Amino acid sequence: MDIILYNIVTAFCSLFFGYIFGSIPTGVMVGKLIYHRDPRQEGSKNSGGTNVGRLFGKKAGVLVIILDMLKCVLPTISAWAIISFSGLSEALASDTWSQFHILYIYLTPLGVALGHCWPLFGGFKGGKAVATFCGFAACSCWAILILGVITFFTTLKAKKYVSLASIITSLVASILAWILFVLKITVFPSQIDIVMWGAGSFLVCGWEFASVLTLISLMLIIRHRANIVRLVRHEERKIKWMK
């Protein structure tokens, strides 16, 4: 019974830890502290880097994107360090539950995405999970990071729609994550983790990684539903501040 409780508490704490970090309203903070304006009241009325960039300029948009990525990178690495080096991993170990050790680390970026989209400290009105998705890729899988960067900027250059580039990139990255997982359990059971930072000692390319990346991707797409409607109607605004 104690081991079950340990695992339940660890899973909840990882998710909540990420949610609190994700709830830091970086876009609102930059807007109010530097420009004395709330990005949630103008433009597309969300606090993400794209809207901030449109309202306040390229530098402000890039700053918010970097800060939002760090909101995912820092707690994810922290969760890994806490679980791996605090002795908690040994406390969680059992024939039934030890397999979920890595899942608890991945629950942190999932919590970050939830907090970023529906922030506790921002009136539950946040961004669209793009920077969170990028931050998760940046601190977990270098192969997906490289492919994502290529896909995003290729699509953005061709179409000039951040929303379309973000959606396509998240879908391509999620598909690659599942391909890597299938390769891991079939062809390369011990070698495929080389695509992850730390070559498997930090994170592993299992179903946990693919599942969480896909959930964040779905969250990203749902948050872009209004953009999708505008894209279909050819009413979506093309980006200008990244030229």
C-alpha positions in Angstrom: 0.0 0.0 0.0 2.9 2.4 0.8 4.4 2.0 -2.6 1.1 2.7 -4.3 0.7 5.9 -2.2 4.3 6.9 -3.0 3.6 6.6 -6.7 0.3 8.4 -6.6 1.8 11.3 -4.7 4.8 11.5 -6.9 2.7 11.6 -10.1 0.4 14.3 -8.6 3.4 16.4 -7.4 5.2 16.2 -10.8 2.0 17.4 -12.6 1.3 20.1 -10.0 5.0 21.2 -10.0 4.8 21.7 -13.7 1.4 23.4 -13.5 2.7 26.0 -11.1 5.7 26.8 -13.3 3.5 27.0 -16.4 1.2 29.4 -14.6 3.8 32.1 -14.5 2.3 34.7 -16.9 5.5 35.7 -18.7 3.7 37.5 -21.5 1.5 39.5 -19.1 4.5 40.3 -17.0 6.6 41.6 -20.0 3.6 43.5 -21.3 2.7 45.2 -18.0 6.1 45.8 -16.6 7.8 47.1 -19.8 5.0 48.4 -22.0 2.3 49.0 -19.3 -0.3 47.1 -21.4 -1.9 43.7 -21.0 -1.6 41.5 -24.2 -4.7 39.7 -23.1 -6.7 42.8 -23.9 -5.4 43.4 -27.4 -4.8 41.6 -30.6 -5.6 37.9 -30.4 -6.1 38.4 -26.6 -3.7 35.8 -25.4 -0.3 36.2 -23.6 1.8 34.1 -26.0 4.9 35.3 -27.8 3.2 35.7 -31.1 0.6 38.1 -29.9 3.2 39.9 -27.7 5.4 40.3 -30.8 2.6 41.7 -32.9 1.7 44.2 -30.2 5.1 45.3 -28.8 7.6 44.3 -31.4 10.0 41.5 -32.3 12.3 41.7 -29.3 9.4 41.5 -26.9 8.0 38.5 -28.7 11.3 36.6 -28.8 11.8 37.4 -25.1 8.4 35.9 -24.1 9.0 32.8 -26.3 12.4 32.2 -24.6 10.9 32.7 -21.1 8.0 30.4 -21.9 10.4 27.7 -23.1 12.4 28.0 -19.9 9.2 27.5 -18.0 9.2 24.0 -19.4 12.9 23.3 -19.5 13.8 24.2 -15.9 11.0 22.2 -14.1 11.5 19.2 -16.3 15.2 19.0 -15.6 14.4 19.7 -11.9 11.9 16.9 -11.7 14.4 14.5 -13.3 17.1 15.6 -10.8 14.8 15.3 -7.8 13.4 11.9 -8.7 16.8 10.5 -9.8 19.1 11.8 -7.0 16.9 12.3 -3.9 16.4 8.5 -3.3 12.8 8.8 -4.5 13.5 6.5 -7.4 14.5 3.7 -5.0 11.5 4.4 -2.8 9.3 4.0 -5.9 10.9 0.8 -7.1 8.9 -2.3 -7.3 8.1 -5.0 -9.9 4.8 -3.2 -10.7 5.6 0.5 -10.3 9.2 1.0 -11.2 8.3 1.1 -14.9 6.5 4.4 -14.3 9.5 6.1 -13.0 10.2 8.0 -16.3 6.5 8.8 -16.7 6.5 10.9 -13.6 9.3 13.1 -15.1 7.3 13.6 -18.2 4.2 14.6 -16.3 6.0 17.8 -15.3 6.0 19.3 -18.9 2.4 18.1 -19.3 1.6 20.2 -16.2 3.6 23.1 -17.6 1.4 23.0 -20.8 -1.8 23.0 -18.7 -0.5 25.9 -16.6 0.6 27.9 -19.7 -2.7 27.5 -21.4 -4.8 28.0 -18.2 -2.6 29.8 -15.7 -3.5 29.9 -12.1 -1.7 33.3 -11.8 -3.2 34.7 -15.0 -6.9 34.3 -14.5 -6.8 31.0 -16.4 -6.3 32.9 -19.6 -2.9 32.1 -21.2 -1.1 31.1 -24.3 -1.4 28.3 -26.8 1.3 25.8 -25.7 3.6 26.4 -28.6 6.6 27.5 -26.5 5.9 24.7 -24.0 6.0 22.2 -26.8 9.3 23.7 -28.0 10.7 23.7 -24.5 9.8 20.1 -24.0 11.5 19.1 -27.3 14.5 21.2 -26.5 15.2 19.5 -23.2 14.3 15.9 -24.2 15.0 14.9 -27.8 17.6 16.5 -30.0 16.3 14.7 -33.1 12.8 16.0 -32.7 14.2 19.5 -31.8 16.2 19.6 -35.1 13.3 18.3 -37.2 10.9 20.7 -35.4 13.0 23.7 -36.1 13.3 22.8 -39.8 9.6 22.1 -40.2 8.5 25.2 -38.3 10.7 27.7 -40.2 10.2 26.1 -43.6 6.4 26.3 -43.2 6.6 29.8 -41.7 8.8 31.0 -44.6 6.4 29.5 -47.2 3.1 30.5 -45.7 3.8 33.2 -43.1 1.3 31.8 -40.7 2.7 31.0 -37.2 -0.5 29.1 -36.3 -0.1 26.8 -39.3 3.6 26.3 -38.8 3.0 25.5 -35.1 0.3 22.9 -35.8 2.2 21.2 -38.6 5.4 21.1 -36.5 3.6 19.6 -33.5 2.0 16.9 -35.7 5.3 16.0 -37.4 7.1 15.9 -34.0 4.4 13.6 -32.4 4.5 11.2 -35.4 8.3 11.0 -35.2 8.1 10.3 -31.4 5.8 7.3 -32.1 8.1 6.1 -34.9 11.1 6.3 -32.5 9.1 4.3 -29.9 8.2 1.6 -32.4 11.8 1.4 -33.6 12.9 1.1 -29.9 10.7 -1.9 -29.2 11.3 -3.6 -32.5 14.6 -2.9 -34.3 16.8 -0.9 -32.0 15.9 -1.8 -28.4 19.1 -0.5 -26.9 20.3 2.1 -29.4 17.4 4.4 -30.3 17.7 6.3 -27.0 20.7 8.0 -28.5 18.3 10.6 -29.9 17.5 11.7 -26.4 19.7 14.0 -24.3 22.0 11.9 -22.2 21.7 8.9 -24.5 19.1 7.2 -22.3 20.5 8.1 -18.9 18.5 11.3 -18.7 15.3 10.5 -20.6 14.2 7.5 -22.7 12.2 7.4 -26.0 9.4 5.2 -24.7 5.6 5.3 -24.8 5.7 7.9 -22.0 7.6 10.4 -24.1 5.4 9.9 -27.2 2.2 10.0 -25.2 3.0 13.3 -23.4 4.3 14.9 -26.5 1.1 13.9 -28.3 -1.1 15.2 -25.5 0.7 18.6 -25.6 0.3 18.6 -29.4 -3.4 18.0 -29.1 -3.6 20.8 -26.5 -1.8 23.1 -28.9 -4.2 22.2 -31.7 -7.3 22.7 -29.5 -6.0 26.1 -28.4 -5.6 27.0 -32.1 -9.1 26.1 -33.1 -10.1 29.7 -33.8 -6.9 30.1 -36.0 -7.8 26.9 -37.9 -11.2 28.4 -38.7 -9.6 31.6 -39.9 -7.1 29.6 -42.0 -9.9 27.7 -43.7 -11.6 31.0 -44.4 -8.3 32.6 -45.6 -8.8 35.2 -42.8 -5.7 34.4 -40.7 -3.2 37.2 -40.3 0.3 36.6 -41.7 3.2 37.4 -39.3 5.3 40.4 -40.0 7.5 41.0 -36.9 9.7 37.9 -37.7 10.7 39.1 -41.1 
